[in-house]
Amino acid sequence: MNFRAEIDIMPLKELLDPQGKAVSSGLKKMNFTSVEDVRIGKHISIKLSANTKEEATTQVENACKKLLANPIMEGYKFELIAE
């Protein structure tokens, strides 16, 4: 079966997000006064094949833990879509 994983990786809420702070400041200077906070992360889309959805989930989990996300600084979540 073919799957697509849509992965969102974000800095942990406990950590400072300098990119988010810079964008938040820029938006406020442009009169977007209702902006309270900005967090910037990354989105990754992966196409993969696996025999079952559980196997695909394991593959994506391993990819996130071993390469895509830094567990000290980032958290992740993903949606797995059968194609």
Contact map, one row per residue, 1 for C-alpha under 8 A:
11100000000000000000000000000000000000000000000011110000000000000000000000000000011
11110000000000000000000000000000000000000000001111000000000000000000000000000000011
11111000000000000000000000000000000000000000001111000001000000000000000000000001111
01111100000000000000000000000000000000000000111100000000000000000000000000000001111
00111110000000000000000000000000000000000001111100000000000100000000000000000111100
00011111000000000000000000000000000000000011110000000000000000000000000000000111000
00001111100000000000000000000000000000000011100000000000000000000000000000011110000
00000111110000000000000000000000000000001111000000000000000000000000000000011100000
00000011111000000000000000000000000000001110000000000000000000000000100001111000000
00000001111100000000000000000000000000111100000000000000000000000000000001110000000
00000000111110101000000000000000000000111000000000000000000000000000000011100000000
00000000011111100000000000000000000000000000000000000000000000000000000011100000000
00000000001111110000000000000000000000000000000000000000000000000000000000000000000
00000000000111110000000000000000000000000000000000000000000000000000000000000000000
00000000001111111000000000000000000000000000000000000000000000000000000010000000000
00000000000011111100000000000000000000000000000000000000000000000000000000000000000
00000000001000111111100000000000000000110000000000000000000000000000000000000000000
00000000000000011111110000000000000000000000000000000000000000000000000000000000000
00000000000000001111111000000000000000110000000000000000000000000000000000000000000
00000000000000001111111100000000000011110000000000000000000000000000000000000000000
00000000000000001111111110000000000011100000000000000000000000000000000000000000000
00000000000000000111111111000000000000000000000000000000000000000000000000000000000
00000000000000000011111111100000000001000000000000000000000000000000000000000000000
00000000000000000001111111110000001111000000000000000000000000000000000000000000000
00000000000000000000111111111000000000000000000000000000000000000000000000000000000
00000000000000000000011111111100000000000000000000000000000000000000000000000000000
00000000000000000000001111111111101000000000000000000000000000000000000000000000000
00000000000000000000000111111111101000000000000000000000000000000000000000000000000
00000000000000000000000011111111000000000000000000000000000000000000000000000000000
00000000000000000000000001111111000000000000000000000000000000000000000000000000000
00000000000000000000000000111111100000000000000000000000000000000000000000000000000
00000000000000000000000000111111111000000000000000000000000000000000000000000000000
00000000000000000000000000110011111000000000000000000000000000000000000000000000000
00000000000000000000000000000001111100000000000000000000000000000000000000000000000
00000000000000000000000100110001111111000000000000000000000000000000000000000000000
00000000000000000000000100000000011111000000000000000000000000000000000000000000000
00000000000000000001100100000000001111100000000000000000000000000000000000000000000
00000000000000000001101100000000001111110000000000000000000000000000000000000000000
00000000011000001011100000000000000011111000000000000000000000000000000000000000000
00000000011000001011000000000000000001111100000000000000000000000000000000000000000
00000001111000000000000000000000000000111110000000000000000000000000000000000000000
00000001110000000000000000000000000000011111000000000000000000000000000000000000000
00000111100000000000000000000000000000001111100000000000000000000000000000000000000
00001111000000000000000000000000000000000111110000000000000000000000000000000000000
00011110000000000000000000000000000000000011111000000000000000000000000000000000000
00011100000000000000000000000000000000000001111100000000000000000000000000000000000
01111000000000000000000000000000000000000000111110000000000000000000000000000000000
01111000000000000000000000000000000000000000011111000001000000000000000000000000000
11100000000000000000000000000000000000000000001111100001000000000000000000000000000
11100000000000000000000000000000000000000000000111111011000000000000000000000000000
10000000000000000000000000000000000000000000000011111011000000000000000000000000000
10000000000000000000000000000000000000000000000001111111000000000000000000000000000
00000000000000000000000000000000000000000000000001111111100000000000000000000001010
00000000000000000000000000000000000000000000000000011111110000000000000000000000000
00000000000000000000000000000000000000000000000001111111111000000000000000000000000
00100000000000000000000000000000000000000000000111111111111100000000000000000001000
00000000000000000000000000000000000000000000000000001111111110000000000000000001000
00000000000000000000000000000000000000000000000000000111111111000000000000000000000
00000000000000000000000000000000000000000000000000000011111111100000000000000000000
00001000000000000000000000000000000000000000000000000001111111110000000000000000000
00000000000000000000000000000000000000000000000000000000111111111000000000000000000
00000000000000000000000000000000000000000000000000000000011111111100000000000000000
00000000000000000000000000000000000000000000000000000000001111111111000000000000000
00000000000000000000000000000000000000000000000000000000000111111111100000010000000
00000000000000000000000000000000000000000000000000000000000011111111111000000000000
00000000000000000000000000000000000000000000000000000000000001111111100000000000000
00000000000000000000000000000000000000000000000000000000000000111111110000000000000
00000000000000000000000000000000000000000000000000000000000000111111110000000000000
00000000100000000000000000000000000000000000000000000000000000011111111001110000000
00000000000000000000000000000000000000000000000000000000000000001011111111100000000
00000000000000000000000000000000000000000000000000000000000000001000111111100000000
00000000000000000000000000000000000000000000000000000000000000000000011111000000000
00000000001100100000000000000000000000000000000000000000000000000000011111100000000
00000000111100000000000000000000000000000000000000000000000000000000111111110000000
00000000111100000000000000000000000000000000000000000000000000000000111011111000000
00000011110000000000000000000000000000000000000000000000000000010000100001111100000
00000011100000000000000000000000000000000000000000000000000000000000000000111110000
00001111000000000000000000000000000000000000000000000000000000000000000000011111000
00001110000000000000000000000000000000000000000000000000000000000000000000001111100
00111100000000000000000000000000000000000000000000001001100000000000000000000111110
00111000000000000000000000000000000000000000000000000000000000000000000000000011111
11110000000000000000000000000000000000000000000000001000000000000000000000000001111
11110000000000000000000000000000000000000000000000000000000000000000000000000000111
